[in-house]
Amino acid sequence: MRVQPISIPATEHQAFEQAIRASGREPGAFRAQMFSAAGLGAEGPMRRVHVVTQRAAAQYDASCGDEWTRNFALHLARGFFG
C-alpha cells in the first residue's frame, strides 16, 4: 500500500477553517494534511487527515468525504484542542 500526501479539497478546507473560526480560534494555529492510500479492493482509496496544533494532534478518517470536518468541529467544541 502506497501512502502519499494529497491536497485537501477546497470545500473541505473551507469547512475546516470555518469550524476553527466558529470556535473563536485562528486558522493559522492549526495545520491539516491529507493522506491517501490505495485500497486493496474495489472500495477506492483510503483518506486520512492529520490535524496538529501546538498542544494537540488528531487524525480523522476522510474516506467518506467531508464528515471528518464535523468530527473535527466536535473535538473543538469539547475542548480537545485547548
PDB file with one MODEL, atoms N, CA, C and O in Angstrom:
MODEL        1
ATOM      1  N   MET A   1       0.843  -1.161   0.000  1.00  0.00           N
ATOM      2  CA  MET A   1       0.000   0.000   0.000  1.00  0.00           C
ATOM      3  C   MET A   1       0.891   1.228   0.000  1.00  0.00           C
ATOM      4  O   MET A   1       1.790   1.350   0.832  1.00  0.00           O
ATOM      5  N   ARG A   2       0.646   2.126  -0.921  1.00  0.00           N
ATOM      6  CA  ARG A   2       1.438   3.345  -1.035  1.00  0.00           C
ATOM      7  C   ARG A   2       0.662   4.515  -0.445  1.00  0.00           C
ATOM      8  O   ARG A   2      -0.460   4.788  -0.872  1.00  0.00           O
ATOM      9  N   VAL A   3       1.238   5.204   0.522  1.00  0.00           N
ATOM     10  CA  VAL A   3       0.618   6.364   1.153  1.00  0.00           C
ATOM     11  C   VAL A   3       1.294   7.607   0.612  1.00  0.00           C
ATOM     12  O   VAL A   3       2.519   7.683   0.521  1.00  0.00           O
ATOM     13  N   GLN A   4       0.461   8.590   0.251  1.00  0.00           N
ATOM     14  CA  GLN A   4       1.025   9.835  -0.269  1.00  0.00           C
ATOM     15  C   GLN A   4       0.189  11.028   0.188  1.00  0.00           C
ATOM     16  O   GLN A   4      -1.027  10.916   0.339  1.00  0.00           O
ATOM     17  N   PRO A   5       0.840  12.165   0.408  1.00  0.00           N
ATOM     18  CA  PRO A   5       0.082  13.368   0.768  1.00  0.00           C
ATOM     19  C   PRO A   5      -0.698  13.859  -0.452  1.00  0.00           C
ATOM     20  O   PRO A   5      -0.213  13.790  -1.581  1.00  0.00           O
ATOM     21  N   ILE A   6      -1.899  14.350  -0.210  1.00  0.00           N
ATOM     22  CA  ILE A   6      -2.717  14.927  -1.275  1.00  0.00           C
ATOM     23  C   ILE A   6      -3.312  16.236  -0.762  1.00  0.00           C
ATOM     24  O   ILE A   6      -3.318  16.504   0.440  1.00  0.00           O
ATOM     25  N   SER A   7      -3.802  17.029  -1.679  1.00  0.00           N
ATOM     26  CA  SER A   7      -4.435  18.290  -1.308  1.00  0.00           C
ATOM     27  C   SER A   7      -5.818  18.043  -0.723  1.00  0.00           C
ATOM     28  O   SER A   7      -6.555  17.167  -1.175  1.00  0.00           O
ATOM     29  N   ILE A   8      -6.152  18.826   0.283  1.00  0.00           N
ATOM     30  CA  ILE A   8      -7.496  18.771   0.847  1.00  0.00           C
ATOM     31  C   ILE A   8      -8.425  19.489  -0.132  1.00  0.00           C
ATOM     32  O   ILE A   8      -8.131  20.616  -0.532  1.00  0.00           O
ATOM     33  N   PRO A   9      -9.531  18.871  -0.526  1.00  0.00           N
ATOM     34  CA  PRO A   9     -10.470  19.539  -1.431  1.00  0.00           C
ATOM     35  C   PRO A   9     -10.907  20.895  -0.857  1.00  0.00           C
ATOM     36  O   PRO A   9     -11.061  21.038   0.356  1.00  0.00           O
ATOM     37  N   ALA A  10     -11.101  21.869  -1.719  1.00  0.00           N
ATOM     38  CA  ALA A  10     -11.399  23.238  -1.300  1.00  0.00           C
ATOM     39  C   ALA A  10     -12.604  23.321  -0.364  1.00  0.00           C
ATOM     40  O   ALA A  10     -12.568  24.056   0.623  1.00  0.00           O
ATOM     41  N   THR A  11     -13.665  22.580  -0.660  1.00  0.00           N
ATOM     42  CA  THR A  11     -14.861  22.655   0.188  1.00  0.00           C
ATOM     43  C   THR A  11     -14.580  22.106   1.590  1.00  0.00           C
ATOM     44  O   THR A  11     -15.106  22.621   2.577  1.00  0.00           O
ATOM     45  N   GLU A  12     -13.760  21.072   1.674  1.00  0.00           N
ATOM     46  CA  GLU A  12     -13.411  20.511   2.975  1.00  0.00           C
ATOM     47  C   GLU A  12     -12.495  21.448   3.742  1.00  0.00           C
ATOM     48  O   GLU A  12     -12.626  21.595   4.957  1.00  0.00           O
ATOM     49  N   HIS A  13     -11.567  22.084   3.034  1.00  0.00           N
ATOM     50  CA  HIS A  13     -10.662  23.033   3.689  1.00  0.00           C
ATOM     51  C   HIS A  13     -11.433  24.243   4.203  1.00  0.00           C
ATOM     52  O   HIS A  13     -11.135  24.755   5.282  1.00  0.00           O
ATOM     53  N   GLN A  14     -12.418  24.701   3.444  1.00  0.00           N
ATOM     54  CA  GLN A  14     -13.252  25.821   3.891  1.00  0.00           C
ATOM     55  C   GLN A  14     -14.044  25.442   5.139  1.00  0.00           C
ATOM     56  O   GLN A  14     -14.148  26.244   6.067  1.00  0.00           O
ATOM     57  N   ALA A  15     -14.604  24.234   5.178  1.00  0.00           N
ATOM     58  CA  ALA A  15     -15.351  23.773   6.345  1.00  0.00           C
ATOM     59  C   ALA A  15     -14.427  23.652   7.558  1.00  0.00           C
ATOM     60  O   ALA A  15     -14.835  23.966   8.676  1.00  0.00           O
ATOM     61  N   PHE A  16     -13.200  23.207   7.351  1.00  0.00           N
ATOM     62  CA  PHE A  16     -12.193  23.104   8.410  1.00  0.00           C
ATOM     63  C   PHE A  16     -11.926  24.480   9.012  1.00  0.00           C
ATOM     64  O   PHE A  16     -11.962  24.645  10.232  1.00  0.00           O
ATOM     65  N   GLU A  17     -11.658  25.468   8.159  1.00  0.00           N
ATOM     66  CA  GLU A  17     -11.371  26.815   8.639  1.00  0.00           C
ATOM     67  C   GLU A  17     -12.597  27.463   9.280  1.00  0.00           C
ATOM     68  O   GLU A  17     -12.470  28.192  10.265  1.00  0.00           O
ATOM     69  N   GLN A  18     -13.764  27.206   8.735  1.00  0.00           N
ATOM     70  CA  GLN A  18     -14.996  27.752   9.297  1.00  0.00           C
ATOM     71  C   GLN A  18     -15.224  27.217  10.717  1.00  0.00           C
ATOM     72  O   GLN A  18     -15.631  27.969  11.602  1.00  0.00           O
ATOM     73  N   ALA A  19     -14.968  25.936  10.934  1.00  0.00           N
ATOM     74  CA  ALA A  19     -15.109  25.343  12.265  1.00  0.00           C
ATOM     75  C   ALA A  19     -14.144  26.000  13.250  1.00  0.00           C
ATOM     76  O   ALA A  19     -14.500  26.247  14.403  1.00  0.00           O
ATOM     77  N   ILE A  20     -12.936  26.280  12.799  1.00  0.00           N
ATOM     78  CA  ILE A  20     -11.942  26.922  13.661  1.00  0.00           C
ATOM     79  C   ILE A  20     -12.413  28.319  14.044  1.00  0.00           C
ATOM     80  O   ILE A  20     -12.395  28.682  15.220  1.00  0.00           O
ATOM     81  N   ARG A  21     -12.834  29.101  13.056  1.00  0.00           N
ATOM     82  CA  ARG A  21     -13.304  30.466  13.327  1.00  0.00           C
ATOM     83  C   ARG A  21     -14.530  30.463  14.236  1.00  0.00           C
ATOM     84  O   ARG A  21     -14.642  31.302  15.129  1.00  0.00           O
ATOM     85  N   ALA A  22     -15.448  29.523  14.013  1.00  0.00           N
ATOM     86  CA  ALA A  22     -16.665  29.438  14.825  1.00  0.00           C
ATOM     87  C   ALA A  22     -16.332  29.142  16.290  1.00  0.00           C
ATOM     88  O   ALA A  22     -17.105  29.485  17.185  1.00  0.00           O
ATOM     89  N   SER A  23     -15.193  28.513  16.530  1.00  0.00           N
ATOM     90  CA  SER A  23     -14.783  28.202  17.899  1.00  0.00           C
ATOM     91  C   SER A  23     -14.020  29.365  18.542  1.00  0.00           C
ATOM     92  O   SER A  23     -13.617  29.280  19.702  1.00  0.00           O
ATOM     93  N   GLY A  24     -13.822  30.454  17.784  1.00  0.00           N
ATOM     94  CA  GLY A  24     -13.121  31.616  18.311  1.00  0.00           C
ATOM     95  C   GLY A  24     -11.614  31.540  18.202  1.00  0.00           C
ATOM     96  O   GLY A  24     -10.900  32.328  18.822  1.00  0.00           O
ATOM     97  N   ARG A  25     -11.134  30.604  17.425  1.00  0.00           N
ATOM     98  CA  ARG A  25      -9.688  30.442  17.265  1.00  0.00           C
ATOM     99  C   ARG A  25      -9.243  30.942  15.888  1.00  0.00           C
ATOM    100  O   ARG A  25     -10.066  31.242  15.023  1.00  0.00           O
ATOM    101  N   GLU A  26      -7.933  31.024  15.708  1.00  0.00           N
ATOM    102  CA  GLU A  26      -7.337  31.462  14.454  1.00  0.00           C
ATOM    103  C   GLU A  26      -6.929  30.255  13.610  1.00  0.00           C
ATOM    104  O   GLU A  26      -6.252  29.358  14.112  1.00  0.00           O
ATOM    105  N   PRO A  27      -7.328  30.218  12.338  1.00  0.00           N
ATOM    106  CA  PRO A  27      -6.947  29.091  11.474  1.00  0.00           C
ATOM    107  C   PRO A  27      -5.439  28.882  11.368  1.00  0.00           C
ATOM    108  O   PRO A  27      -4.989  27.754  11.169  1.00  0.00           O
ATOM    109  N   GLY A  28      -4.655  29.943  11.497  1.00  0.00           N
ATOM    110  CA  GLY A  28      -3.205  29.818  11.397  1.00  0.00           C
ATOM    111  C   GLY A  28      -2.576  28.981  12.494  1.00  0.00           C
ATOM    112  O   GLY A  28      -1.429  28.553  12.367  1.00  0.00           O
ATOM    113  N   ALA A  29      -3.319  28.740  13.579  1.00  0.00           N
ATOM    114  CA  ALA A  29      -2.804  27.944  14.684  1.00  0.00           C
ATOM    115  C   ALA A  29      -2.954  26.442  14.429  1.00  0.00           C
ATOM    116  O   ALA A  29      -2.461  25.624  15.206  1.00  0.00           O
ATOM    117  N   PHE A  30      -3.637  26.083  13.338  1.00  0.00           N
ATOM    118  CA  PHE A  30      -3.910  24.685  13.014  1.00  0.00           C
ATOM    119  C   PHE A  30      -3.282  24.337  11.678  1.00  0.00           C
ATOM    120  O   PHE A  30      -3.299  25.134  10.741  1.00  0.00           O
ATOM    121  N   ARG A  31      -2.727  23.133  11.602  1.00  0.00           N
ATOM    122  CA  ARG A  31      -2.225  22.600  10.332  1.00  0.00           C
ATOM    123  C   ARG A  31      -2.941  21.304  10.048  1.00  0.00           C
ATOM    124  O   ARG A  31      -3.094  20.453  10.925  1.00  0.00           O
ATOM    125  N   ALA A  32      -3.381  21.162   8.810  1.00  0.00           N
ATOM    126  CA  ALA A  32      -4.048  19.923   8.401  1.00  0.00           C
ATOM    127  C   ALA A  32      -3.363  19.392   7.148  1.00  0.00           C
ATOM    128  O   ALA A  32      -3.032  20.153   6.238  1.00  0.00           O
ATOM    129  N   GLN A  33      -3.156  18.096   7.113  1.00  0.00           N
ATOM    130  CA  GLN A  33      -2.564  17.435   5.950  1.00  0.00           C
ATOM    131  C   GLN A  33      -3.366  16.181   5.654  1.00  0.00           C
ATOM    132  O   GLN A  33      -3.635  15.379   6.548  1.00  0.00           O
ATOM    133  N   MET A  34      -3.744  16.017   4.401  1.00  0.00           N
ATOM    134  CA  MET A  34      -4.499  14.840   3.993  1.00  0.00           C
ATOM    135  C   MET A  34      -3.547  13.848   3.337  1.00  0.00           C
ATOM    136  O   MET A  34      -2.629  14.226   2.609  1.00  0.00           O
ATOM    137  N   PHE A  35      -3.789  12.570   3.613  1.00  0.00           N
ATOM    138  CA  PHE A  35      -3.014  11.489   3.022  1.00  0.00           C
ATOM    139  C   PHE A  35      -3.965  10.502   2.368  1.00  0.00           C
ATOM    140  O   PHE A  35      -5.088  10.304   2.832  1.00  0.00           O
ATOM    141  N   SER A  36      -3.511   9.888   1.295  1.00  0.00           N
ATOM    142  CA  SER A  36      -4.302   8.894   0.585  1.00  0.00           C
ATOM    143  C   SER A  36      -3.491   7.618   0.459  1.00  0.00           C
ATOM    144  O   SER A  36      -2.281   7.652   0.234  1.00  0.00           O
ATOM    145  N   ALA A  37      -4.171   6.502   0.607  1.00  0.00           N
ATOM    146  CA  ALA A  37      -3.540   5.191   0.424  1.00  0.00           C
ATOM    147  C   ALA A  37      -4.427   4.377  -0.496  1.00  0.00           C
ATOM    148  O   ALA A  37      -5.641   4.307  -0.304  1.00  0.00           O
ATOM    149  N   ALA A  38      -3.824   3.771  -1.484  1.00  0.00           N
ATOM    150  CA  ALA A  38      -4.582   2.937  -2.410  1.00  0.00           C
ATOM    151  C   ALA A  38      -5.156   1.753  -1.657  1.00  0.00           C
ATOM    152  O   ALA A  38      -4.442   1.064  -0.928  1.00  0.00           O
ATOM    153  N   GLY A  39      -6.450   1.518  -1.833  1.00  0.00           N
ATOM    154  CA  GLY A  39      -7.113   0.407  -1.159  1.00  0.00           C
ATOM    155  C   GLY A  39      -6.727  -0.933  -1.762  1.00  0.00           C
ATOM    156  O   GLY A  39      -6.197  -1.000  -2.871  1.00  0.00           O
ATOM    157  N   LEU A  40      -6.995  -1.975  -1.034  1.00  0.00           N
ATOM    158  CA  LEU A  40      -6.678  -3.313  -1.502  1.00  0.00           C
ATOM    159  C   LEU A  40      -7.902  -4.002  -2.080  1.00  0.00           C
ATOM    160  O   LEU A  40      -7.947  -5.231  -2.138  1.00  0.00           O
ATOM    161  N   GLY A  41      -8.880  -3.246  -2.502  1.00  0.00           N
ATOM    162  CA  GLY A  41     -10.099  -3.818  -3.067  1.00  0.00           C
ATOM    163  C   GLY A  41     -10.787  -2.786  -3.937  1.00  0.00           C
ATOM    164  O   GLY A  41     -10.167  -1.827  -4.397  1.00  0.00           O
ATOM    165  N   ALA A  42     -12.048  -2.990  -4.152  1.00  0.00           N
ATOM    166  CA  ALA A  42     -12.811  -2.089  -5.008  1.00  0.00           C
ATOM    167  C   ALA A  42     -13.369  -0.899  -4.239  1.00  0.00           C
ATOM    168  O   ALA A  42     -14.135  -0.113  -4.796  1.00  0.00           O
ATOM    169  N   GLU A  43     -12.999  -0.753  -2.970  1.00  0.00           N
ATOM    170  CA  GLU A  43     -13.533   0.314  -2.144  1.00  0.00           C
ATOM    171  C   GLU A  43     -12.986   1.686  -2.494  1.00  0.00           C
ATOM    172  O   GLU A  43     -13.565   2.688  -2.074  1.00  0.00           O
ATOM    173  N   GLY A  44     -11.935   1.773  -3.218  1.00  0.00           N
ATOM    174  CA  GLY A  44     -11.331   3.054  -3.551  1.00  0.00           C
ATOM    175  C   GLY A  44     -10.264   3.437  -2.533  1.00  0.00           C
ATOM    176  O   GLY A  44     -10.008   2.691  -1.587  1.00  0.00           O
ATOM    177  N   PRO A  45      -9.642   4.595  -2.723  1.00  0.00           N
ATOM    178  CA  PRO A  45      -8.550   4.995  -1.834  1.00  0.00           C
ATOM    179  C   PRO A  45      -9.046   5.342  -0.433  1.00  0.00           C
ATOM    180  O   PRO A  45     -10.161   5.832  -0.255  1.00  0.00           O
ATOM    181  N   MET A  46      -8.208   5.081   0.538  1.00  0.00           N
ATOM    182  CA  MET A  46      -8.468   5.457   1.917  1.00  0.00           C
ATOM    183  C   MET A  46      -7.842   6.837   2.121  1.00  0.00           C
ATOM    184  O   MET A  46      -6.707   7.078   1.710  1.00  0.00           O
ATOM    185  N   ARG A  47      -8.588   7.738   2.755  1.00  0.00           N
ATOM    186  CA  ARG A  47      -8.069   9.079   3.029  1.00  0.00           C
ATOM    187  C   ARG A  47      -8.102   9.325   4.532  1.00  0.00           C
ATOM    188  O   ARG A  47      -9.044   8.939   5.224  1.00  0.00           O
ATOM    189  N   ARG A  48      -7.045   9.981   5.023  1.00  0.00           N
ATOM    190  CA  ARG A  48      -6.980  10.384   6.431  1.00  0.00           C
ATOM    191  C   ARG A  48      -6.456  11.808   6.480  1.00  0.00           C
ATOM    192  O   ARG A  48      -5.669  12.231   5.634  1.00  0.00           O
ATOM    193  N   VAL A  49      -6.911  12.534   7.489  1.00  0.00           N
ATOM    194  CA  VAL A  49      -6.445  13.898   7.708  1.00  0.00           C
ATOM    195  C   VAL A  49      -5.779  13.952   9.076  1.00  0.00           C
ATOM    196  O   VAL A  49      -6.326  13.476  10.071  1.00  0.00           O
ATOM    197  N   HIS A  50      -4.597  14.538   9.104  1.00  0.00           N
ATOM    198  CA  HIS A  50      -3.875  14.764  10.350  1.00  0.00           C
ATOM    199  C   HIS A  50      -3.983  16.255  10.661  1.00  0.00           C
ATOM    200  O   HIS A  50      -3.627  17.092   9.831  1.00  0.00           O
ATOM    201  N   VAL A  51      -4.469  16.582  11.842  1.00  0.00           N
ATOM    202  CA  VAL A  51      -4.587  17.971  12.281  1.00  0.00           C
ATOM    203  C   VAL A  51      -3.686  18.149  13.494  1.00  0.00           C
ATOM    204  O   VAL A  51      -3.739  17.354  14.432  1.00  0.00           O
ATOM    205  N   VAL A  52      -2.862  19.188  13.476  1.00  0.00           N
ATOM    206  CA  VAL A  52      -1.961  19.460  14.591  1.00  0.00           C
ATOM    207  C   VAL A  52      -2.049  20.923  15.001  1.00  0.00           C
ATOM    208  O   VAL A  52      -2.276  21.812  14.181  1.00  0.00           O
ATOM    209  N   THR A  53      -1.861  21.139  16.301  1.00  0.00           N
ATOM    210  CA  THR A  53      -1.686  22.465  16.876  1.00  0.00           C
ATOM    211  C   THR A  53      -0.462  22.367  17.771  1.00  0.00           C
ATOM    212  O   THR A  53       0.208  21.336  17.830  1.00  0.00           O
ATOM    213  N   GLN A  54      -0.191  23.442  18.453  1.00  0.00           N
ATOM    214  CA  GLN A  54       0.960  23.435  19.347  1.00  0.00           C
ATOM    215  C   GLN A  54       0.758  22.473  20.512  1.00  0.00           C
ATOM    216  O   GLN A  54       1.732  21.952  21.056  1.00  0.00           O
ATOM    217  N   ARG A  55      -0.509  22.227  20.906  1.00  0.00           N
ATOM    218  CA  ARG A  55      -0.775  21.432  22.105  1.00  0.00           C
ATOM    219  C   ARG A  55      -1.418  20.075  21.861  1.00  0.00           C
ATOM    220  O   ARG A  55      -1.473  19.253  22.775  1.00  0.00           O
ATOM    221  N   ALA A  56      -1.901  19.823  20.658  1.00  0.00           N
ATOM    222  CA  ALA A  56      -2.640  18.580  20.421  1.00  0.00           C
ATOM    223  C   ALA A  56      -2.532  18.162  18.965  1.00  0.00           C
ATOM    224  O   ALA A  56      -2.160  18.947  18.093  1.00  0.00           O
ATOM    225  N   ALA A  57      -2.870  16.899  18.730  1.00  0.00           N
ATOM    226  CA  ALA A  57      -2.916  16.363  17.368  1.00  0.00           C
ATOM    227  C   ALA A  57      -4.013  15.314  17.306  1.00  0.00           C
ATOM    228  O   ALA A  57      -4.304  14.640  18.295  1.00  0.00           O
ATOM    229  N   ALA A  58      -4.615  15.186  16.135  1.00  0.00           N
ATOM    230  CA  ALA A  58      -5.660  14.184  15.945  1.00  0.00           C
ATOM    231  C   ALA A  58      -5.658  13.739  14.496  1.00  0.00           C
ATOM    232  O   ALA A  58      -5.195  14.459  13.611  1.00  0.00           O
ATOM    233  N   GLN A  59      -6.178  12.547  14.264  1.00  0.00           N
ATOM    234  CA  GLN A  59      -6.347  12.015  12.915  1.00  0.00           C
ATOM    235  C   GLN A  59      -7.825  11.740  12.687  1.00  0.00           C
ATOM    236  O   GLN A  59      -8.547  11.318  13.590  1.00  0.00           O
ATOM    237  N   TYR A  60      -8.253  11.991  11.457  1.00  0.00           N
ATOM    238  CA  TYR A  60      -9.657  11.786  11.095  1.00  0.00           C
ATOM    239  C   TYR A  60      -9.750  10.967   9.821  1.00  0.00           C
ATOM    240  O   TYR A  60      -8.993  11.179   8.874  1.00  0.00           O
ATOM    241  N   ASP A  61     -10.684  10.032   9.811  1.00  0.00           N
ATOM    242  CA  ASP A  61     -10.964   9.279   8.596  1.00  0.00           C
ATOM    243  C   ASP A  61     -11.696  10.206   7.639  1.00  0.00           C
ATOM    244  O   ASP A  61     -12.730  10.772   7.993  1.00  0.00           O
ATOM    245  N   ALA A  62     -11.177  10.363   6.445  1.00  0.00           N
ATOM    246  CA  ALA A  62     -11.764  11.258   5.452  1.00  0.00           C
ATOM    247  C   ALA A  62     -12.205  10.492   4.203  1.00  0.00           C
ATOM    248  O   ALA A  62     -12.457  11.096   3.160  1.00  0.00           O
ATOM    249  N   SER A  63     -12.297   9.191   4.306  1.00  0.00           N
ATOM    250  CA  SER A  63     -12.647   8.378   3.141  1.00  0.00           C
ATOM    251  C   SER A  63     -14.061   8.642   2.639  1.00  0.00           C
ATOM    252  O   SER A  63     -14.355   8.417   1.465  1.00  0.00           O
ATOM    253  N   CYS A  64     -14.932   9.115   3.516  1.00  0.00           N
ATOM    254  CA  CYS A  64     -16.336   9.352   3.144  1.00  0.00           C
ATOM    255  C   CYS A  64     -16.616  10.824   2.856  1.00  0.00           C
ATOM    256  O   CYS A  64     -17.766  11.253   2.948  1.00  0.00           O
ATOM    257  N   GLY A  65     -15.621  11.588   2.519  1.00  0.00           N
ATOM    258  CA  GLY A  65     -15.843  12.988   2.194  1.00  0.00           C
ATOM    259  C   GLY A  65     -15.640  13.898   3.389  1.00  0.00           C
ATOM    260  O   GLY A  65     -14.717  13.709   4.181  1.00  0.00           O
ATOM    261  N   ASP A  66     -16.522  14.898   3.511  1.00  0.00           N
ATOM    262  CA  ASP A  66     -16.303  15.950   4.492  1.00  0.00           C
ATOM    263  C   ASP A  66     -16.777  15.635   5.902  1.00  0.00           C
ATOM    264  O   ASP A  66     -16.780  16.522   6.755  1.00  0.00           O
ATOM    265  N   GLU A  67     -17.174  14.412   6.167  1.00  0.00           N
ATOM    266  CA  GLU A  67     -17.607  14.042   7.522  1.00  0.00           C
ATOM    267  C   GLU A  67     -16.525  14.328   8.562  1.00  0.00           C
ATOM    268  O   GLU A  67     -16.840  14.622   9.715  1.00  0.00           O
ATOM    269  N   TRP A  68     -15.277  14.247   8.174  1.00  0.00           N
ATOM    270  CA  TRP A  68     -14.181  14.498   9.105  1.00  0.00           C
ATOM    271  C   TRP A  68     -14.228  15.911   9.653  1.00  0.00           C
ATOM    272  O   TRP A  68     -13.815  16.140  10.790  1.00  0.00           O
ATOM    273  N   THR A  69     -14.726  16.875   8.866  1.00  0.00           N
ATOM    274  CA  THR A  69     -14.774  18.256   9.351  1.00  0.00           C
ATOM    275  C   THR A  69     -15.787  18.389  10.488  1.00  0.00           C
ATOM    276  O   THR A  69     -15.578  19.187  11.402  1.00  0.00           O
ATOM    277  N   ARG A  70     -16.872  17.630  10.449  1.00  0.00           N
ATOM    278  CA  ARG A  70     -17.843  17.641  11.554  1.00  0.00           C
ATOM    279  C   ARG A  70     -17.231  17.005  12.804  1.00  0.00           C
ATOM    280  O   ARG A  70     -17.446  17.495  13.913  1.00  0.00           O
ATOM    281  N   ASN A  71     -16.487  15.943  12.639  1.00  0.00           N
ATOM    282  CA  ASN A  71     -15.811  15.318  13.785  1.00  0.00           C
ATOM    283  C   ASN A  71     -14.769  16.265  14.380  1.00  0.00           C
ATOM    284  O   ASN A  71     -14.621  16.343  15.600  1.00  0.00           O
ATOM    285  N   PHE A  72     -14.059  16.975  13.529  1.00  0.00           N
ATOM    286  CA  PHE A  72     -13.088  17.968  13.984  1.00  0.00           C
ATOM    287  C   PHE A  72     -13.794  19.073  14.771  1.00  0.00           C
ATOM    288  O   PHE A  72     -13.319  19.473  15.834  1.00  0.00           O
ATOM    289  N   ALA A  73     -14.928  19.572  14.258  1.00  0.00           N
ATOM    290  CA  ALA A  73     -15.686  20.620  14.946  1.00  0.00           C
ATOM    291  C   ALA A  73     -16.161  20.131  16.318  1.00  0.00           C
ATOM    292  O   ALA A  73     -16.165  20.901  17.279  1.00  0.00           O
ATOM    293  N   LEU A  74     -16.560  18.863  16.416  1.00  0.00           N
ATOM    294  CA  LEU A  74     -16.959  18.305  17.713  1.00  0.00           C
ATOM    295  C   LEU A  74     -15.787  18.277  18.688  1.00  0.00           C
ATOM    296  O   LEU A  74     -15.954  18.570  19.871  1.00  0.00           O
ATOM    297  N   HIS A  75     -14.611  17.927  18.196  1.00  0.00           N
ATOM    298  CA  HIS A  75     -13.425  17.946  19.055  1.00  0.00           C
ATOM    299  C   HIS A  75     -13.138  19.360  19.539  1.00  0.00           C
ATOM    300  O   HIS A  75     -12.794  19.558  20.704  1.00  0.00           O
ATOM    301  N   LEU A  76     -13.276  20.349  18.649  1.00  0.00           N
ATOM    302  CA  LEU A  76     -13.071  21.740  19.059  1.00  0.00           C
ATOM    303  C   LEU A  76     -14.058  22.123  20.161  1.00  0.00           C
ATOM    304  O   LEU A  76     -13.671  22.709  21.171  1.00  0.00           O
ATOM    305  N   ALA A  77     -15.323  21.793  19.963  1.00  0.00           N
ATOM    306  CA  ALA A  77     -16.371  22.142  20.930  1.00  0.00           C
ATOM    307  C   ALA A  77     -16.137  21.477  22.284  1.00  0.00           C
ATOM    308  O   ALA A  77     -16.464  22.052  23.322  1.00  0.00           O
ATOM    309  N   ARG A  78     -15.576  20.279  22.278  1.00  0.00           N
ATOM    310  CA  ARG A  78     -15.317  19.548  23.531  1.00  0.00           C
ATOM    311  C   ARG A  78     -13.999  19.962  24.200  1.00  0.00           C
ATOM    312  O   ARG A  78     -13.652  19.452  25.265  1.00  0.00           O
ATOM    313  N   GLY A  79     -13.272  20.887  23.569  1.00  0.00           N
ATOM    314  CA  GLY A  79     -12.039  21.400  24.164  1.00  0.00           C
ATOM    315  C   GLY A  79     -10.811  20.545  23.938  1.00  0.00           C
ATOM    316  O   GLY A  79      -9.798  20.732  24.611  1.00  0.00           O
ATOM    317  N   PHE A  80     -10.880  19.603  22.996  1.00  0.00           N
ATOM    318  CA  PHE A  80      -9.749  18.723  22.755  1.00  0.00           C
ATOM    319  C   PHE A  80      -8.488  19.498  22.360  1.00  0.00           C
ATOM    320  O   PHE A  80      -7.380  19.115  22.736  1.00  0.00           O
ATOM    321  N   PHE A  81      -8.656  20.569  21.616  1.00  0.00           N
ATOM    322  CA  PHE A  81      -7.512  21.351  21.137  1.00  0.00           C
ATOM    323  C   PHE A  81      -7.196  22.533  22.048  1.00  0.00           C
ATOM    324  O   PHE A  81      -6.518  23.472  21.630  1.00  0.00           O
ATOM    325  N   GLY A  82      -7.673  22.496  23.271  1.00  0.00           N
ATOM    326  CA  GLY A  82      -7.389  23.549  24.232  1.00  0.00           C
ATOM    327  C   GLY A  82      -8.429  24.638  24.300  1.00  0.00           C
ATOM    328  O   GLY A  82      -8.288  25.579  25.082  1.00  0.00           O
TER     329      GLY A  82
ENDMDL
END
